[in-house]
Amino acid sequence: MQILAISGSVRAASTNARVLEAAARLASASVDVVLYDGLETLPYFNPDVEARGLPPPVARWRAQVGAADALLISSPEYAHGVPGALKNALDWLVGGPELYQKPVGLLNPSPRSTHAHAALVEILTTMAARVSSEASAVVPLSGRPLDAAAIVGDPELSLAIRSALDALVRAASTPARGL
Ligand SMILES: Cc1cc2nc3c(=O)[nH]c(=O)nc-3n(C[C@H](O)[C@H](O)[C@H](O)COP(=O)(O)O)c2cc1C
């Protein structure tokens, strides 16, 4: 099973990216967690460009989403919203079938960042993804600059990530209703 992990932050020292790296280490041997690294390569979404043909980074993004059995997103909140880079990436999926009924888990390293989480649930549900509340978790780093190894070594943080991963694998193993 393959899970595509997407950090909503393009910051080099991103805590969201570290949480996803920890998820890759905590996943069982049968689960391959692949970190998407192309958020910054995507042009701004433009339906005119889409109509002319997908730019290669967009084609790669869509192919990676399409090939994944599930998505795991960890995102910061900026000004009570979803970071523009992540929203842009999601906008490029609106015109394709890749996200349809795809199980999605949402990790959140900041307990106070409730607006972006709610917005992501709304956006992804509108796009017909299957957002799983069991596969979504607050991973309370609360600003601590922990690396992936420290997150894996923290019992509370690793339990939250493992539980979300287990639920995401279960969701990906369950056929969507009506399919
Ligand atoms: C411009 C800016 C706006 C932010 N706005 C919010 C906000 O509205 N709510 C919140 O909880 N955190 C906010 N934050 C804090 C970030 O969500 C937090 O620093 C997050 O951990 C960054 O994720 P990263 O470490 O993966 O880059 C903001 C940070 C920046 C730089």
Ligand as a Chemical Component Dictionary entry (heavy atoms), coordinates in Angstrom:
data_LIG
# 
_chem_comp.id                   LIG 
_chem_comp.type                 NON-POLYMER 
_chem_comp.pdbx_formal_charge   0 
_chem_comp.three_letter_code    LIG 
# 
loop_
_chem_comp_atom.comp_id 
_chem_comp_atom.atom_id 
_chem_comp_atom.alt_atom_id 
_chem_comp_atom.type_symbol 
_chem_comp_atom.charge 
_chem_comp_atom.model_Cartn_x 
_chem_comp_atom.model_Cartn_y 
_chem_comp_atom.model_Cartn_z 
_chem_comp_atom.pdbx_ordinal 
LIG C1  C1  C 0 2.462  34.349 8.229  1  
LIG C2  C2  C 0 2.055  33.366 9.298  2  
LIG C3  C3  C 0 0.746  33.313 9.692  3  
LIG C4  C4  C 0 0.350  32.385 10.672 4  
LIG N1  N1  N 0 -0.970 32.336 11.030 5  
LIG C5  C5  C 0 -1.364 31.427 11.949 6  
LIG C6  C6  C 0 -2.742 31.319 12.299 7  
LIG O1  O1  O 0 -3.611 32.026 11.809 8  
LIG N2  N2  N 0 -3.077 30.376 13.218 9  
LIG C7  C7  C 0 -2.155 29.533 13.790 10 
LIG O2  O2  O 0 -2.525 28.689 14.589 11 
LIG N3  N3  N 0 -0.839 29.615 13.469 12 
LIG C8  C8  C 0 -0.433 30.540 12.569 13 
LIG N4  N4  N 0 0.890  30.624 12.211 14 
LIG C9  C9  C 0 1.844  29.695 12.826 15 
LIG C10 C10 C 0 2.144  28.514 11.905 16 
LIG O3  O3  O 0 0.991  27.782 11.599 17 
LIG C11 C11 C 0 3.160  27.631 12.620 18 
LIG O4  O4  O 0 4.353  28.358 12.731 19 
LIG C12 C12 C 0 3.422  26.320 11.909 20 
LIG O5  O5  O 0 4.060  25.466 12.774 21 
LIG C13 C13 C 0 4.331  26.443 10.745 22 
LIG O6  O6  O 0 4.460  25.149 10.172 23 
LIG P1  P1  P 0 5.866  24.634 9.647  24 
LIG O7  O7  O 0 6.773  24.500 10.844 25 
LIG O8  O8  O 0 5.553  23.287 9.050  26 
LIG O9  O9  O 0 6.386  25.593 8.641  27 
LIG C14 C14 C 0 1.302  31.546 11.257 28 
LIG C15 C15 C 0 2.648  31.612 10.840 29 
LIG C16 C16 C 0 3.015  32.504 9.866  30 
LIG C17 C17 C 0 4.454  32.559 9.436  31 
# 
loop_
_chem_comp_bond.comp_id 
_chem_comp_bond.atom_id_1 
_chem_comp_bond.atom_id_2 
_chem_comp_bond.value_order 
_chem_comp_bond.pdbx_ordinal 
LIG C1  C2  SING 1  
LIG C2  C3  SING 2  
LIG C2  C16 DOUB 3  
LIG C3  C4  DOUB 4  
LIG C4  N1  SING 5  
LIG C4  C14 SING 6  
LIG N1  C5  DOUB 7  
LIG C5  C6  SING 8  
LIG C5  C8  SING 9  
LIG C6  O1  DOUB 10 
LIG C6  N2  SING 11 
LIG N2  C7  SING 12 
LIG C7  O2  DOUB 13 
LIG C7  N3  SING 14 
LIG N3  C8  DOUB 15 
LIG C8  N4  SING 16 
LIG N4  C9  SING 17 
LIG N4  C14 SING 18 
LIG C9  C10 SING 19 
LIG C10 O3  SING 20 
LIG C10 C11 SING 21 
LIG C11 O4  SING 22 
LIG C11 C12 SING 23 
LIG C12 O5  SING 24 
LIG C12 C13 SING 25 
LIG C13 O6  SING 26 
LIG O6  P1  SING 27 
LIG P1  O7  DOUB 28 
LIG P1  O8  SING 29 
LIG P1  O9  SING 30 
LIG C14 C15 DOUB 31 
LIG C15 C16 SING 32 
LIG C16 C17 SING 33 
# 
